[in-house]
Amino acid sequence: MIAHARAVLIWSLLIAAGLCGASGLASAQRPTTGPSTLPPSERILVVYLSRTNNTRAVAEFIRERTGGTLVALELVTPYPSDYRAHVRQVVRENETGYLPPLATTIDRLDRYDVIFIGFPTWGMQLPPPIKSFLRQYDLQGKTVVPFNTNAGYGVGSSFETVKALCPRSRVLEGYTTRGGVERDGVNLAITGARAQAVKQDVEAWLQSLDLPVVPRR
């Protein structure tokens, strides 16, 4: 009887140890971080393309109010600094469908739930580098929010193109405002009092989208 009792006790301890080991293994294999465990501000990415820094100014306002990560898109081969040469190159790229390679890389895109994408209007279309970005990165299941600056002629077909290139994303209402007019020698226009007005517009837009906004200090 004593031997039998000892055998039962040892068997019970072995089973318990096995269960504890299995529980510890499951706990070790369970991911401890991921998009769902990050604060809202760390799940927001603000990507932008800017030639005269007007789109950059709007991107910085968005970053300030959302706390997101700010990334400027740069090209492997930058566009010509001369305005007319730049326009000719963009026209050729739009006609041929050429997508300029990006020098910028974004690590761990999976950690972001909301992606703001900012750009100027070029030739009433979405700039080729933004098309490169949307072709290179899969935004399936993410919330995409476009924003734009232009020389007074509006967004053209750019917002519709964003929607077309993000068929499996939730694309929210975009924001647009007037920037500079490089053709006339007016580059950075969103500065001073104009910058303050645009900042207020951006804040109202963000509030209308019901996205996380960092409280003012």
Buried (B, 14 or more C-beta within 10 A) or exposed (E): EEEEEEEEEEEEEEEEEEEEEEEEEEEEEEEEEEEEEBEBBBBBBBBBBBBBBBBBBBBBBBBBBBBBBBBBBEBEEEBEEEBEEBBEBBEEBBEEEEBBEBEBEBEEBEBBBBBBBBBBBBBEBBBBBBBBBBEBBEBEEBBBBBBBBBBEEEBBEBBEBBEEBBEEBEBBEBBBBBBBBBEEEEBBBBEEEBBEEBBEBBBEBBEEBEBBBEEEE
